[in-house]
Amino acid sequence: MTEELKFEKALERLEKIVEELESGNIPLEEALKKYEEGVRLSRACSEKLTQAEKKIEVLTKTLGGALKREPFELDEKEKE
């Protein structure tokens, strides 16, 4: 697989791997290889999401009415 795999393609491949593993219809050695690939894809997707989150900014209005940029952060409830 290429180093710069697009997020959508990586997620699509990860979903396919999960389906194949859940089916239980593949030999153990192949299942282990797919599992390892799935872990790599999962980490890559997680890293890309983290990078995207860091780029997102939210505009908020101060008490004086001016707009201010702040980093986007999820509430603890939203993270779960």
N, CA, C and O atoms as a CHARMM CRD file, in Angstrom:
* protein
*
  320
    1    1 MET  N      0.84000  -1.18500   0.00000 PROA 1      0.00000
    2    1 MET  CA     0.00000   0.00000   0.00000 PROA 1      0.00000
    3    1 MET  C      0.88000   1.24200   0.00000 PROA 1      0.00000
    4    1 MET  O      1.99800   1.22100   0.51500 PROA 1      0.00000
    5    2 THR  N      0.38100   2.29700  -0.56700 PROA 2      0.00000
    6    2 THR  CA     1.16400   3.52700  -0.64800 PROA 2      0.00000
    7    2 THR  C      1.22400   4.21000   0.71500 PROA 2      0.00000
    8    2 THR  O      0.35700   4.01300   1.56600 PROA 2      0.00000
    9    3 GLU  N      2.26300   5.01400   0.89900 PROA 3      0.00000
   10    3 GLU  CA     2.45300   5.73700   2.15900 PROA 3      0.00000
   11    3 GLU  C      1.32300   6.72400   2.40400 PROA 3      0.00000
   12    3 GLU  O      0.81800   6.82700   3.52200 PROA 3      0.00000
   13    4 GLU  N      0.92400   7.45100   1.36300 PROA 4      0.00000
   14    4 GLU  CA    -0.09000   8.49100   1.49500 PROA 4      0.00000
   15    4 GLU  C     -1.45900   7.97600   1.06400 PROA 4      0.00000
   16    4 GLU  O     -2.04100   8.46400   0.09500 PROA 4      0.00000
   17    5 LEU  N     -1.95300   7.00900   1.77400 PROA 5      0.00000
   18    5 LEU  CA    -3.25600   6.44400   1.48300 PROA 5      0.00000
   19    5 LEU  C     -4.32700   7.44100   1.92600 PROA 5      0.00000
   20    5 LEU  O     -4.28200   7.94600   3.04800 PROA 5      0.00000
   21    6 LYS  N     -5.25900   7.71500   1.07400 PROA 6      0.00000
   22    6 LYS  CA    -6.33200   8.64400   1.40200 PROA 6      0.00000
   23    6 LYS  C     -7.17100   8.07600   2.54800 PROA 6      0.00000
   24    6 LYS  O     -7.37100   6.86500   2.64900 PROA 6      0.00000
   25    7 PHE  N     -7.65600   8.97100   3.40600 PROA 7      0.00000
   26    7 PHE  CA    -8.42800   8.56100   4.57300 PROA 7      0.00000
   27    7 PHE  C     -9.61700   7.68800   4.19500 PROA 7      0.00000
   28    7 PHE  O     -9.83900   6.63900   4.80000 PROA 7      0.00000
   29    8 GLU  N    -10.37400   8.11700   3.20300 PROA 8      0.00000
   30    8 GLU  CA   -11.57800   7.38800   2.81800 PROA 8      0.00000
   31    8 GLU  C    -11.24700   5.97700   2.33200 PROA 8      0.00000
   32    8 GLU  O    -11.94000   5.01700   2.66700 PROA 8      0.00000
   33    9 LYS  N    -10.18700   5.86500   1.54300 PROA 9      0.00000
   34    9 LYS  CA    -9.77900   4.55100   1.03200 PROA 9      0.00000
   35    9 LYS  C     -9.29500   3.66400   2.17500 PROA 9      0.00000
   36    9 LYS  O     -9.59000   2.46900   2.21100 PROA 9      0.00000
   37   10 ALA  N     -8.55200   4.25400   3.10700 PROA 10     0.00000
   38   10 ALA  CA    -8.04700   3.49000   4.24800 PROA 10     0.00000
   39   10 ALA  C     -9.20900   2.99400   5.10300 PROA 10     0.00000
   40   10 ALA  O     -9.21200   1.84500   5.54600 PROA 10     0.00000
   41   11 LEU  N    -10.19000   3.85600   5.33400 PROA 11     0.00000
   42   11 LEU  CA   -11.34600   3.47200   6.13700 PROA 11     0.00000
   43   11 LEU  C    -12.16100   2.38600   5.43500 PROA 11     0.00000
   44   11 LEU  O    -12.62500   1.43800   6.06700 PROA 11     0.00000
   45   12 GLU  N    -12.32500   2.53600   4.13600 PROA 12     0.00000
   46   12 GLU  CA   -13.04700   1.54100   3.34100 PROA 12     0.00000
   47   12 GLU  C    -12.35300   0.17600   3.42900 PROA 12     0.00000
   48   12 GLU  O    -13.00800  -0.85100   3.60900 PROA 12     0.00000
   49   13 ARG  N    -11.03600   0.17900   3.30000 PROA 13     0.00000
   50   13 ARG  CA   -10.26200  -1.06700   3.38000 PROA 13     0.00000
   51   13 ARG  C    -10.36600  -1.66100   4.78600 PROA 13     0.00000
   52   13 ARG  O    -10.50200  -2.87500   4.93900 PROA 13     0.00000
   53   14 LEU  N    -10.30500  -0.82300   5.79200 PROA 14     0.00000
   54   14 LEU  CA   -10.41800  -1.28800   7.17100 PROA 14     0.00000
   55   14 LEU  C    -11.77300  -1.94800   7.41900 PROA 14     0.00000
   56   14 LEU  O    -11.84700  -2.99100   8.06900 PROA 14     0.00000
   57   15 GLU  N    -12.83500  -1.34900   6.90500 PROA 15     0.00000
   58   15 GLU  CA   -14.17200  -1.93000   7.05300 PROA 15     0.00000
   59   15 GLU  C    -14.25500  -3.29100   6.37300 PROA 15     0.00000
   60   15 GLU  O    -14.87700  -4.21200   6.90000 PROA 15     0.00000
   61   16 LYS  N    -13.63300  -3.42000   5.20900 PROA 16     0.00000
   62   16 LYS  CA   -13.63600  -4.69600   4.48700 PROA 16     0.00000
   63   16 LYS  C    -12.87800  -5.76300   5.28400 PROA 16     0.00000
   64   16 LYS  O    -13.31400  -6.91100   5.36800 PROA 16     0.00000
   65   17 ILE  N    -11.75000  -5.37700   5.86100 PROA 17     0.00000
   66   17 ILE  CA   -10.96700  -6.31700   6.66600 PROA 17     0.00000
   67   17 ILE  C    -11.78100  -6.79500   7.86400 PROA 17     0.00000
   68   17 ILE  O    -11.78200  -7.98400   8.18300 PROA 17     0.00000
   69   18 VAL  N    -12.46900  -5.87500   8.52300 PROA 18     0.00000
   70   18 VAL  CA   -13.29200  -6.23500   9.68100 PROA 18     0.00000
   71   18 VAL  C    -14.36700  -7.23700   9.26800 PROA 18     0.00000
   72   18 VAL  O    -14.59300  -8.22900   9.96100 PROA 18     0.00000
   73   19 GLU  N    -15.02600  -6.98200   8.14600 PROA 19     0.00000
   74   19 GLU  CA   -16.05000  -7.91000   7.64900 PROA 19     0.00000
   75   19 GLU  C    -15.46200  -9.29300   7.39800 PROA 19     0.00000
   76   19 GLU  O    -16.05400 -10.30300   7.77900 PROA 19     0.00000
   77   20 GLU  N    -14.28900  -9.33700   6.75400 PROA 20     0.00000
   78   20 GLU  CA   -13.64700 -10.61700   6.45500 PROA 20     0.00000
   79   20 GLU  C    -13.27300 -11.35900   7.73100 PROA 20     0.00000
   80   20 GLU  O    -13.46300 -12.57200   7.82400 PROA 20     0.00000
   81   21 LEU  N    -12.74200 -10.63700   8.71400 PROA 21     0.00000
   82   21 LEU  CA   -12.35800 -11.27700   9.97000 PROA 21     0.00000
   83   21 LEU  C    -13.58200 -11.75700  10.74500 PROA 21     0.00000
   84   21 LEU  O    -13.55900 -12.83300  11.34200 PROA 21     0.00000
   85   22 GLU  N    -14.64200 -10.96700  10.73500 PROA 22     0.00000
   86   22 GLU  CA   -15.86000 -11.35400  11.44500 PROA 22     0.00000
   87   22 GLU  C    -16.53900 -12.56000  10.81700 PROA 22     0.00000
   88   22 GLU  O    -17.23600 -13.30700  11.50400 PROA 22     0.00000
   89   23 SER  N    -16.34200 -12.75600   9.51800 PROA 23     0.00000
   90   23 SER  CA   -16.97500 -13.89200   8.84300 PROA 23     0.00000
   91   23 SER  C    -16.40800 -15.21600   9.33600 PROA 23     0.00000
   92   23 SER  O    -17.10500 -16.23100   9.34800 PROA 23     0.00000
   93   24 GLY  N    -15.13400 -15.20500   9.74400 PROA 24     0.00000
   94   24 GLY  CA   -14.50700 -16.43300  10.22800 PROA 24     0.00000
   95   24 GLY  C    -14.20200 -17.43100   9.13500 PROA 24     0.00000
   96   24 GLY  O    -13.87200 -18.58000   9.42900 PROA 24     0.00000
   97   25 ASN  N    -14.30400 -17.02400   7.87400 PROA 25     0.00000
   98   25 ASN  CA   -14.11200 -17.93500   6.74700 PROA 25     0.00000
   99   25 ASN  C    -12.74000 -17.84200   6.10800 PROA 25     0.00000
  100   25 ASN  O    -12.58100 -18.22600   4.94900 PROA 25     0.00000
  101   26 ILE  N    -11.74100 -17.34300   6.83000 PROA 26     0.00000
  102   26 ILE  CA   -10.40200 -17.25600   6.25600 PROA 26     0.00000
  103   26 ILE  C     -9.42600 -18.01400   7.15200 PROA 26     0.00000
  104   26 ILE  O     -9.61500 -18.08100   8.36600 PROA 26     0.00000
  105   27 PRO  N     -8.38400 -18.58400   6.55300 PROA 27     0.00000
  106   27 PRO  CA    -7.39400 -19.33700   7.33300 PROA 27     0.00000
  107   27 PRO  C     -6.68800 -18.44600   8.35800 PROA 27     0.00000
  108   27 PRO  O     -6.62500 -17.22700   8.19600 PROA 27     0.00000
  109   28 LEU  N     -6.16800 -19.06200   9.39700 PROA 28     0.00000
  110   28 LEU  CA    -5.53800 -18.33700  10.49200 PROA 28     0.00000
  111   28 LEU  C     -4.41000 -17.42400  10.02700 PROA 28     0.00000
  112   28 LEU  O     -4.36200 -16.26200  10.42900 PROA 28     0.00000
  113   29 GLU  N     -3.51000 -17.91800   9.19700 PROA 29     0.00000
  114   29 GLU  CA    -2.38200 -17.10000   8.73200 PROA 29     0.00000
  115   29 GLU  C     -2.86300 -15.85700   7.98200 PROA 29     0.00000
  116   29 GLU  O     -2.34000 -14.76100   8.17900 PROA 29     0.00000
  117   30 GLU  N     -3.85300 -16.04000   7.13100 PROA 30     0.00000
  118   30 GLU  CA    -4.40400 -14.90500   6.38100 PROA 30     0.00000
  119   30 GLU  C     -5.10900 -13.93300   7.33100 PROA 30     0.00000
  120   30 GLU  O     -5.02700 -12.71700   7.16000 PROA 30     0.00000
  121   31 ALA  N     -5.79700 -14.47900   8.32500 PROA 31     0.00000
  122   31 ALA  CA    -6.48500 -13.64000   9.30600 PROA 31     0.00000
  123   31 ALA  C     -5.48100 -12.78900  10.08200 PROA 31     0.00000
  124   31 ALA  O     -5.74000 -11.61600  10.35100 PROA 31     0.00000
  125   32 LEU  N     -4.34200 -13.37100  10.44200 PROA 32     0.00000
  126   32 LEU  CA    -3.31300 -12.62100  11.16300 PROA 32     0.00000
  127   32 LEU  C     -2.74600 -11.49500  10.31100 PROA 32     0.00000
  128   32 LEU  O     -2.51500 -10.39400  10.80900 PROA 32     0.00000
  129   33 LYS  N     -2.52100 -11.76600   9.02800 PROA 33     0.00000
  130   33 LYS  CA    -2.01300 -10.73100   8.12200 PROA 33     0.00000
  131   33 LYS  C     -3.02600  -9.59600   7.98100 PROA 33     0.00000
  132   33 LYS  O     -2.66400  -8.41900   8.00300 PROA 33     0.00000
  133   34 LYS  N     -4.29400  -9.96500   7.83800 PROA 34     0.00000
  134   34 LYS  CA    -5.33900  -8.95200   7.69800 PROA 34     0.00000
  135   34 LYS  C     -5.49000  -8.14400   8.98600 PROA 34     0.00000
  136   34 LYS  O     -5.72200  -6.93500   8.95200 PROA 34     0.00000
  137   35 TYR  N     -5.35500  -8.83300  10.12300 PROA 35     0.00000
  138   35 TYR  CA    -5.43000  -8.13800  11.40800 PROA 35     0.00000
  139   35 TYR  C     -4.31900  -7.09600  11.51100 PROA 35     0.00000
  140   35 TYR  O     -4.56900  -5.95700  11.90500 PROA 35     0.00000
  141   36 GLU  N     -3.09300  -7.48500  11.15700 PROA 36     0.00000
  142   36 GLU  CA    -1.96200  -6.55600  11.20300 PROA 36     0.00000
  143   36 GLU  C     -2.18200  -5.36900  10.26700 PROA 36     0.00000
  144   36 GLU  O     -1.88600  -4.22700  10.61800 PROA 36     0.00000
  145   37 GLU  N     -2.70100  -5.64800   9.08200 PROA 37     0.00000
  146   37 GLU  CA    -2.99700  -4.56700   8.13800 PROA 37     0.00000
  147   37 GLU  C     -4.06900  -3.64600   8.72100 PROA 37     0.00000
  148   37 GLU  O     -3.98400  -2.42300   8.60400 PROA 37     0.00000
  149   38 GLY  N     -5.06900  -4.24800   9.34500 PROA 38     0.00000
  150   38 GLY  CA    -6.14300  -3.46800   9.95700 PROA 38     0.00000
  151   38 GLY  C     -5.64200  -2.54700  11.05900 PROA 38     0.00000
  152   38 GLY  O     -6.09000  -1.40700  11.18000 PROA 38     0.00000
  153   39 VAL  N     -4.71300  -3.04900  11.85800 PROA 39     0.00000
  154   39 VAL  CA    -4.13700  -2.22400  12.92400 PROA 39     0.00000
  155   39 VAL  C     -3.39100  -1.03600  12.32300 PROA 39     0.00000
  156   39 VAL  O     -3.52000   0.09100  12.80200 PROA 39     0.00000
  157   40 ARG  N     -2.60900  -1.28900  11.27000 PROA 40     0.00000
  158   40 ARG  CA    -1.87800  -0.19400  10.61000 PROA 40     0.00000
  159   40 ARG  C     -2.85300   0.84000  10.04400 PROA 40     0.00000
  160   40 ARG  O     -2.65100   2.04400  10.20200 PROA 40     0.00000
  161   41 LEU  N     -3.90400   0.36300   9.38900 PROA 41     0.00000
  162   41 LEU  CA    -4.89300   1.27600   8.80800 PROA 41     0.00000
  163   41 LEU  C     -5.61400   2.07300   9.89200 PROA 41     0.00000
  164   41 LEU  O     -5.85900   3.26900   9.73300 PROA 41     0.00000
  165   42 SER  N     -5.94800   1.41100  10.98200 PROA 42     0.00000
  166   42 SER  CA    -6.62500   2.07700  12.08900 PROA 42     0.00000
  167   42 SER  C     -5.76100   3.19400  12.66100 PROA 42     0.00000
  168   42 SER  O     -6.25300   4.29000  12.93200 PROA 42     0.00000
  169   43 ARG  N     -4.48700   2.91800  12.84100 PROA 43     0.00000
  170   43 ARG  CA    -3.56700   3.94500  13.35200 PROA 43     0.00000
  171   43 ARG  C     -3.44600   5.10700  12.36900 PROA 43     0.00000
  172   43 ARG  O     -3.44500   6.27100  12.76900 PROA 43     0.00000
  173   44 ALA  N     -3.34500   4.78200  11.08100 PROA 44     0.00000
  174   44 ALA  CA    -3.22000   5.82900  10.06100 PROA 44     0.00000
  175   44 ALA  C     -4.46900   6.71500  10.04800 PROA 44     0.00000
  176   44 ALA  O     -4.36300   7.93900   9.97100 PROA 44     0.00000
  177   45 CYS  N     -5.64700   6.09800  10.12400 PROA 45     0.00000
  178   45 CYS  CA    -6.89600   6.86900  10.14300 PROA 45     0.00000
  179   45 CYS  C     -6.96300   7.74800  11.39000 PROA 45     0.00000
  180   45 CYS  O     -7.36300   8.90900  11.31600 PROA 45     0.00000
  181   46 SER  N     -6.57600   7.19900  12.51700 PROA 46     0.00000
  182   46 SER  CA    -6.59500   7.95200  13.76300 PROA 46     0.00000
  183   46 SER  C     -5.66100   9.15900  13.68600 PROA 46     0.00000
  184   46 SER  O     -6.01500  10.24900  14.13500 PROA 46     0.00000
  185   47 GLU  N     -4.47800   8.96700  13.12300 PROA 47     0.00000
  186   47 GLU  CA    -3.52800  10.07000  12.97100 PROA 47     0.00000
  187   47 GLU  C     -4.08300  11.15800  12.05300 PROA 47     0.00000
  188   47 GLU  O     -3.93100  12.34800  12.32700 PROA 47     0.00000
  189   48 LYS  N     -4.72600  10.73600  10.96100 PROA 48     0.00000
  190   48 LYS  CA    -5.28400  11.71700  10.02600 PROA 48     0.00000
  191   48 LYS  C     -6.42100  12.50200  10.67200 PROA 48     0.00000
  192   48 LYS  O     -6.55600  13.70300  10.43500 PROA 48     0.00000
  193   49 LEU  N     -7.23300  11.84200  11.48000 PROA 49     0.00000
  194   49 LEU  CA    -8.31200  12.53800  12.18500 PROA 49     0.00000
  195   49 LEU  C     -7.74600  13.52300  13.20600 PROA 49     0.00000
  196   49 LEU  O     -8.26600  14.62900  13.35700 PROA 49     0.00000
  197   50 THR  N     -6.69900  13.13200  13.89500 PROA 50     0.00000
  198   50 THR  CA    -6.06000  14.02500  14.86000 PROA 50     0.00000
  199   50 THR  C     -5.49900  15.25400  14.16200 PROA 50     0.00000
  200   50 THR  O     -5.64600  16.37300  14.65400 PROA 50     0.00000
  201   51 GLN  N     -4.85700  15.05100  13.01900 PROA 51     0.00000
  202   51 GLN  CA    -4.31600  16.17400  12.24800 PROA 51     0.00000
  203   51 GLN  C     -5.43400  17.11000  11.79800 PROA 51     0.00000
  204   51 GLN  O     -5.29800  18.33100  11.87100 PROA 51     0.00000
  205   52 ALA  N     -6.53500  16.53300  11.33400 PROA 52     0.00000
  206   52 ALA  CA    -7.66200  17.35200  10.87800 PROA 52     0.00000
  207   52 ALA  C     -8.25300  18.14400  12.04100 PROA 52     0.00000
  208   52 ALA  O     -8.59300  19.31800  11.89000 PROA 52     0.00000
  209   53 GLU  N     -8.37400  17.50300  13.19500 PROA 53     0.00000
  210   53 GLU  CA    -8.92700  18.17600  14.37100 PROA 53     0.00000
  211   53 GLU  C     -8.07200  19.37500  14.76500 PROA 53     0.00000
  212   53 GLU  O     -8.60400  20.40900  15.17100 PROA 53     0.00000
  213   54 LYS  N     -6.77300  19.24600  14.64900 PROA 54     0.00000
  214   54 LYS  CA    -5.87000  20.34600  15.00000 PROA 54     0.00000
  215   54 LYS  C     -6.02400  21.52500  14.04700 PROA 54     0.00000
  216   54 LYS  O     -5.72800  22.66100  14.41900 PROA 54     0.00000
  217   55 LYS  N     -6.47800  21.27500  12.83300 PROA 55     0.00000
  218   55 LYS  CA    -6.62100  22.33400  11.84100 PROA 55     0.00000
  219   55 LYS  C     -7.93400  23.10000  11.98200 PROA 55     0.00000
  220   55 LYS  O     -8.06400  24.21800  11.48300 PROA 55     0.00000
  221   56 ILE  N     -8.88700  22.50500  12.65200 PROA 56     0.00000
  222   56 ILE  CA   -10.21100  23.12200  12.76300 PROA 56     0.00000
  223   56 ILE  C    -10.18800  24.20200  13.84000 PROA 56     0.00000
  224   56 ILE  O     -9.71400  23.98000  14.95400 PROA 56     0.00000
  225   57 GLU  N    -10.69900  25.34900  13.49100 PROA 57     0.00000
  226   57 GLU  CA   -10.83100  26.44700  14.44100 PROA 57     0.00000
  227   57 GLU  C    -12.29400  26.85600  14.51100 PROA 57     0.00000
  228   57 GLU  O    -13.04800  26.71500  13.54800 PROA 57     0.00000
  229   58 VAL  N    -12.66600  27.35800  15.65500 PROA 58     0.00000
  230   58 VAL  CA   -14.02900  27.81100  15.86200 PROA 58     0.00000
  231   58 VAL  C    -13.99700  29.31900  16.08800 PROA 58     0.00000
  232   58 VAL  O    -13.15800  29.83100  16.82900 PROA 58     0.00000
  233   59 LEU  N    -14.91400  30.01500  15.44600 PROA 59     0.00000
  234   59 LEU  CA   -15.05300  31.45500  15.68900 PROA 59     0.00000
  235   59 LEU  C    -16.05300  31.65100  16.82000 PROA 59     0.00000
  236   59 LEU  O    -17.17900  31.15800  16.76100 PROA 59     0.00000
  237   60 THR  N    -15.63200  32.37100  17.84300 PROA 60     0.00000
  238   60 THR  CA   -16.53400  32.66800  18.95400 PROA 60     0.00000
  239   60 THR  C    -16.62700  34.17400  19.11800 PROA 60     0.00000
  240   60 THR  O    -15.71600  34.91700  18.75100 PROA 60     0.00000
  241   61 LYS  N    -17.73300  34.59900  19.66900 PROA 61     0.00000
  242   61 LYS  CA   -17.96100  36.02800  19.87600 PROA 61     0.00000
  243   61 LYS  C    -17.60400  36.37200  21.32400 PROA 61     0.00000
  244   61 LYS  O    -18.07100  35.72500  22.26100 PROA 61     0.00000
  245   62 THR  N    -16.77800  37.38700  21.48700 PROA 62     0.00000
  246   62 THR  CA   -16.42200  37.83700  22.83100 PROA 62     0.00000
  247   62 THR  C    -17.54500  38.70300  23.38500 PROA 62     0.00000
  248   62 THR  O    -18.47800  39.05700  22.66500 PROA 62     0.00000
  249   63 LEU  N    -17.45000  39.04300  24.66900 PROA 63     0.00000
  250   63 LEU  CA   -18.47500  39.89300  25.28600 PROA 63     0.00000
  251   63 LEU  C    -18.57400  41.24300  24.59400 PROA 63     0.00000
  252   63 LEU  O    -19.65100  41.83700  24.54100 PROA 63     0.00000
  253   64 GLY  N    -17.46300  41.72900  24.06600 PROA 64     0.00000
  254   64 GLY  CA   -17.46900  43.01200  23.36200 PROA 64     0.00000
  255   64 GLY  C    -18.02500  42.91300  21.95400 PROA 64     0.00000
  256   64 GLY  O    -18.15900  43.93200  21.27700 PROA 64     0.00000
  257   65 GLY  N    -18.35200  41.71400  21.49700 PROA 65     0.00000
  258   65 GLY  CA   -18.91700  41.52100  20.17000 PROA 65     0.00000
  259   65 GLY  C    -17.90800  41.19400  19.09000 PROA 65     0.00000
  260   65 GLY  O    -18.28700  40.92400  17.95100 PROA 65     0.00000
  261   66 ALA  N    -16.63100  41.21300  19.42800 PROA 66     0.00000
  262   66 ALA  CA   -15.59400  40.88200  18.43900 PROA 66     0.00000
  263   66 ALA  C    -15.52300  39.36700  18.24000 PROA 66     0.00000
  264   66 ALA  O    -15.82700  38.59000  19.14500 PROA 66     0.00000
  265   67 LEU  N    -15.11800  38.97000  17.04100 PROA 67     0.00000
  266   67 LEU  CA   -14.94400  37.54600  16.76600 PROA 67     0.00000
  267   67 LEU  C    -13.52400  37.13100  17.12300 PROA 67     0.00000
  268   67 LEU  O    -12.56600  37.86700  16.88600 PROA 67     0.00000
  269   68 LYS  N    -13.40800  35.94000  17.69600 PROA 68     0.00000
  270   68 LYS  CA   -12.11500  35.43500  18.12500 PROA 68     0.00000
  271   68 LYS  C    -11.98500  33.97900  17.67600 PROA 68     0.00000
  272   68 LYS  O    -12.92900  33.20000  17.80600 PROA 68     0.00000
  273   69 ARG  N    -10.81500  33.61400  17.14900 PROA 69     0.00000
  274   69 ARG  CA   -10.57300  32.23100  16.73700 PROA 69     0.00000
  275   69 ARG  C    -10.05100  31.43000  17.92400 PROA 69     0.00000
  276   69 ARG  O     -9.18900  31.88000  18.67800 PROA 69     0.00000
  277   70 GLU  N    -10.60200  30.22900  18.06200 PROA 70     0.00000
  278   70 GLU  CA   -10.15100  29.31700  19.11000 PROA 70     0.00000
  279   70 GLU  C    -10.03200  27.92500  18.51700 PROA 70     0.00000
  280   70 GLU  O    -10.74000  27.59600  17.56500 PROA 70     0.00000
  281   71 PRO  N     -9.15200  27.10500  19.06500 PROA 71     0.00000
  282   71 PRO  CA    -9.06400  25.73300  18.57600 PROA 71     0.00000
  283   71 PRO  C    -10.34300  24.97700  18.90300 PROA 71     0.00000
  284   71 PRO  O    -10.97500  25.22100  19.93100 PROA 71     0.00000
  285   72 PHE  N    -10.71400  24.07200  18.03200 PROA 72     0.00000
  286   72 PHE  CA   -11.90300  23.24600  18.23100 PROA 72     0.00000
  287   72 PHE  C    -11.57400  22.16100  19.23700 PROA 72     0.00000
  288   72 PHE  O    -10.57700  21.45400  19.08600 PROA 72     0.00000
  289   73 GLU  N    -12.39800  22.02000  20.25900 PROA 73     0.00000
  290   73 GLU  CA   -12.21300  20.96500  21.24600 PROA 73     0.00000
  291   73 GLU  C    -13.56000  20.34800  21.54900 PROA 73     0.00000
  292   73 GLU  O    -14.56300  21.04800  21.68500 PROA 73     0.00000
  293   74 LEU  N    -13.57300  19.02200  21.65500 PROA 74     0.00000
  294   74 LEU  CA   -14.78300  18.31500  22.02500 PROA 74     0.00000
  295   74 LEU  C    -14.94500  18.35000  23.53400 PROA 74     0.00000
  296   74 LEU  O    -13.96000  18.32600  24.27200 PROA 74     0.00000
  297   75 ASP  N    -16.18700  18.40600  23.99000 PROA 75     0.00000
  298   75 ASP  CA   -16.45000  18.24900  25.41200 PROA 75     0.00000
  299   75 ASP  C    -16.15100  16.80900  25.78200 PROA 75     0.00000
  300   75 ASP  O    -16.13800  15.93700  24.91200 PROA 75     0.00000
  301   76 GLU  N    -15.91400  16.54800  27.04300 PROA 76     0.00000
  302   76 GLU  CA   -15.62200  15.18400  27.49000 PROA 76     0.00000
  303   76 GLU  C    -16.76200  14.22900  27.12300 PROA 76     0.00000
  304   76 GLU  O    -16.50900  13.07800  26.76800 PROA 76     0.00000
  305   77 LYS  N    -18.01000  14.69200  27.20500 PROA 77     0.00000
  306   77 LYS  CA   -19.16100  13.85000  26.86500 PROA 77     0.00000
  307   77 LYS  C    -19.15500  13.48300  25.39000 PROA 77     0.00000
  308   77 LYS  O    -19.52200  12.36500  25.03000 PROA 77     0.00000
  309   78 GLU  N    -18.74000  14.41700  24.52500 PROA 78     0.00000
  310   78 GLU  CA   -18.72700  14.18600  23.07900 PROA 78     0.00000
  311   78 GLU  C    -17.61800  13.22700  22.67400 PROA 78     0.00000
  312   78 GLU  O    -17.73800  12.54900  21.65400 PROA 78     0.00000
  313   79 LYS  N    -16.53200  13.15500  23.45400 PROA 79     0.00000
  314   79 LYS  CA   -15.40800  12.28500  23.12700 PROA 79     0.00000
  315   79 LYS  C    -15.74600  10.81800  23.32800 PROA 79     0.00000
  316   79 LYS  O    -15.13600   9.95200  22.70100 PROA 79     0.00000
  317   80 GLU  N    -16.70900  10.52600  24.19500 PROA 80     0.00000
  318   80 GLU  CA   -17.04700   9.13000  24.51000 PROA 80     0.00000
  319   80 GLU  C    -17.84000   8.47600  23.43600 PROA 80     0.00000
  320   80 GLU  O    -18.19700   7.30400  23.55900 PROA 80     0.00000
